[in-house]
Amino acid sequence: MTEKKKILRALAGETLDTPPIWMMRQAGRYLPEYKATRAQAGDFLSLCYNSELAAEVTLQPIRRYGFDAAILFADILLLPQALGAELWFVTGEGPRLSTIENQEDFDKLKSAAEIDEVLNPVYETVRILSRELPSETTLIGFAGMPWTVATYMVAGRGTPDQGPAHALKDSNPALFDQIIDLLIEGTIEYLSKQIEAGAEVVKLFDSWAGSLKGDDFDRYALEPAKKIIAALKARHPDTPIIAFPRGAGERYVGFAEATGADCVALDDGVSAEWAAENVQKGVCVQGNLKSSHMVTGGDDLVRETRKIVDALSNGPHIFNLGHGITPDADPENVQLMIDTVRGK
């Protein structure tokens, strides 16, 4: 069945009559069944590390909607936790991490070779999904990219402009480079283990790449992606890799070619027409409907969905949102989007 899976065909460069579809954060707080399972788990981190329940929430949107892919339910901050950072979640506010402010803080972290003790439950989730997903559904693993993960490790939380990470890379580049290098090594090991457990595709999320400009974008977004992808391809040459340098703008052009990615995911800050002209030249693109349409629905959702499908119809395309679906989304709008993509 593997060669017939639509997402794998698109990632191999095939232009399909109807694009395959999945949705970032498709397993999440907009679904009542997810809320029930999370309540059963007790809290977010307990859900991430309970292999059976994490597999269950990954499967929920597949049962409800029949997406062409399931993405592993986890969090990008599990890796820094496995490296020794303290991680907790504040209800209504999001994640908190112990911070790296100096060399002493960094020296307390573990090596990339030591992450499996914490992350083994994630690999078990992948193994469960590999057994239980429908045969036509592709299983996607993922990790955060070093720059994005580093912004949380330096600031201890999400910030509007990633200011603390920018300040550290400018004031102490040697220390910041150590953080990035450790995260490169850890991400390679983490994703390699996901692939060994059954992930058929992996995705690299660089959610804050857009705050990097000029040479910083090359050094902290492009080069780490290139190193991670090269190492993964050396170990797993048949596993496609999707890269998502969110907010990259003009830097989307040539990003897949420069890094070795099989597909570049687009945020909604660029138009599908622009992407077709500038990015989708011999490379698969993914995206890029605004997440807000999952809240508002209606004719605008249908029109914009069709517009994206039409604009990207002359090359390999995976339909997705430009970022993750939000908790206030209406599940009925997700079905409307899928029906529109599939021409129902």
Buried (B, 14 or more C-beta within 10 A) or exposed (E): EEEEBBBBBBBEEEBBEBBBBBBBBBBBBBBEBBBEBBEEBEEBBEBBBBBEBBBBBBBBBBEBBBBBBBBBBBBBBBBBBBBBBEBEBEEEEEBBBBBBBEEEBBEEBBEBEBBBEBBBBBBBBBBBBBEBBEEEBBBBBBBBBBBBBBBBBBBBBBBEEBEBBBEBBEEBEEBBEBBBBBBBBBBBBBBBBBBEBBBBBBBBBBBBBBBBEEEBBEBBBBBBBBBBBEBBBEEBEEBBBBBBBBBBBEBBBBBBEBBBBBBBBBBBBBBBEBBBEEBBEEBBBBBBBBBBBBBEBEEEBBEBBEBBBEBBBEBBBBBBBBBBBBEEBEBEBBBBBBEBBBEE
